[in-house]
Amino acid sequence: MKGTKRSFLGALAATVAGGVDAWRGIGAGSARAADAAPPVYEVSRSDAEWRKLLTPAQFKVMRQESTERPFTSALNDEHRAGVFACAGCRLDLFSSKTKFDSGTGWPSFWQPLDGAVSTRTDTSFGMERNEVHCRRCGGHLGHVFDDGPKPTGLRYCMNGVALVFTPTAV
């Protein structure tokens, strides 16, 4: 029952986010404090440069903080040993050893690699969530929630288009 409820809530949130995206003309989760200074990243590019490097779906998620539709990522079914990296700068973010099926429709992990991600508060849609970004390029990856499995109890719910998978040699 827990997975079914989570799946329903995830699909509902994505539907609402998509509708608001269309109405606002921007990505979900972009409500920020007006006085907050933007962070400086090791990898920094103009929007035009990012548009050349990323697909339209990647740009919308990673640079405009949108959310892909649930159950659309091929990475949901990726079960090989390997590493999930940022689609923007190729920084390794998550090990396949920490991936699990959350039932939400997005690739989920219980822990990122050390120093790979940063988080900040997202207060869009009348709720408070912790947004996850690549620490090197600032690309929006998804959100982290406190309803994940042991040992961390965390669920890093990531947009598949924001990740690239590289299998490890066996």
C-alpha positions in Angstrom: 0.0 0.0 0.0 2.9 2.4 0.8 4.3 2.1 -2.7 0.9 2.6 -4.3 0.3 5.7 -2.3 3.7 7.1 -3.0 3.3 6.3 -6.7 -0.1 8.1 -6.8 1.3 11.1 -4.9 4.4 11.3 -7.2 2.2 11.2 -10.3 -0.1 13.8 -8.8 2.8 16.1 -8.0 4.3 15.8 -11.5 0.9 16.5 -13.1 0.4 19.6 -10.9 4.0 20.7 -11.6 3.6 20.2 -15.3 0.3 22.3 -15.3 1.9 25.0 -13.3 5.0 24.9 -15.6 2.8 25.5 -18.6 0.8 28.3 -16.9 4.0 30.0 -15.6 6.1 29.2 -18.7 9.0 28.1 -16.5 10.2 25.1 -14.6 8.7 23.7 -11.4 10.5 24.6 -8.2 11.9 27.9 -9.2 10.4 30.0 -6.4 13.5 31.4 -4.6 14.2 34.2 -2.1 14.6 37.4 -4.1 17.6 38.5 -2.1 19.5 35.3 -2.3 22.8 35.6 -4.2 23.2 32.9 -6.8 25.9 30.3 -6.0 29.1 30.2 -8.0 29.9 26.8 -9.6 33.2 25.3 -11.0 31.4 24.7 -14.3 29.5 27.8 -15.4 28.0 28.4 -18.8 25.5 30.8 -20.4 22.0 29.6 -21.2 22.9 29.5 -24.9 25.9 27.2 -24.1 23.8 24.9 -22.0 21.2 24.7 -24.7 23.9 23.5 -27.1 25.1 20.8 -24.7 21.8 19.5 -23.3 18.7 18.2 -24.9 15.5 20.3 -24.6 14.2 18.0 -21.8 17.6 18.2 -20.0 17.7 21.9 -20.3 14.2 22.3 -18.9 14.9 20.1 -15.9 18.5 21.0 -15.1 18.6 24.7 -15.9 14.9 25.7 -15.4 14.3 23.4 -12.5 11.4 21.5 -14.0 10.4 17.9 -13.4 10.1 15.1 -15.9 7.0 13.0 -16.0 7.1 10.0 -13.7 7.8 6.5 -15.1 9.3 7.9 -18.3 13.0 7.4 -17.5 14.8 4.4 -18.8 17.1 4.7 -15.7 14.2 3.4 -13.6 15.0 -0.1 -15.1 18.8 0.3 -14.9 20.0 -2.5 -12.5 23.6 -3.0 -13.7 26.6 -2.1 -11.5 27.9 1.4 -12.3 27.8 5.1 -11.6 25.1 7.7 -12.3 26.7 11.1 -13.3 25.4 14.6 -14.0 24.2 15.0 -17.5 25.6 18.6 -17.5 29.2 18.2 -16.4 29.6 14.4 -16.0 30.5 14.6 -12.3 29.8 11.2 -10.7 26.8 11.6 -8.3 25.4 8.2 -7.2 26.6 4.6 -7.1 24.3 1.9 -8.3 24.9 0.3 -4.9 22.6 2.9 -3.4 19.8 2.8 -6.0 16.4 1.4 -5.0 12.9 1.2 -6.5 10.9 3.8 -4.6 7.7 3.2 -6.6 7.5 7.0 -7.3 8.5 6.7 -11.0 11.9 8.4 -10.7 15.3 6.9 -10.2 15.9 6.9 -6.4 19.0 6.6 -4.3 19.5 6.5 -0.5 22.9 8.3 -0.6 24.9 10.4 -3.1 28.7 10.0 -3.5 30.7 12.1 -1.0 30.7 15.8 -2.0 28.7 15.2 -5.2 25.6 17.2 -4.5 24.3 20.3 -2.8 20.9 21.0 -1.5 18.7 24.1 -0.9 15.2 24.8 0.3 12.5 24.9 -2.4 9.3 26.6 -1.2 7.3 26.3 -4.4 3.7 24.9 -4.5 3.0 25.9 -0.9 5.3 23.3 0.6 8.9 23.1 1.7 11.2 20.5 0.0 15.0 20.0 -0.3 16.1 20.5 -3.8 19.2 18.6 -5.0 21.8 20.1 -7.4 25.1 19.0 -8.9 27.7 20.7 -6.7 30.0 21.3 -9.7 27.6 22.8 -12.3 24.5 23.6 -10.3 22.3 21.4 -12.5 18.9 20.7 -10.9 18.6 16.9 -10.2 15.5 16.5 -8.1 14.6 16.5 -4.4 15.6 14.6 -1.3 13.0 13.3 1.2 13.2 11.6 4.6 11.1 8.5 3.7 13.9 6.3 2.2 15.3 3.0 3.3 18.0 2.2 5.8 20.8 3.0 6.4 20.2 6.7 5.7 16.4 6.9 5.7 16.7 9.3 2.7 15.2 9.1 -0.8 17.1 11.1 -3.4 14.3 11.3 -6.0 16.2 12.2 -9.2 15.1 13.2 -12.7 16.4 10.6 -15.1 17.2 13.1 -17.8 19.6 14.8 -15.4 21.7 11.7 -15.1 23.9 9.6 -17.4 24.7 6.0 -16.5 28.1 4.4 -17.0 28.3 0.6 -16.2 31.4 -0.7 -14.5 33.4 -3.5 -16.1 32.8 -6.8 -14.4 
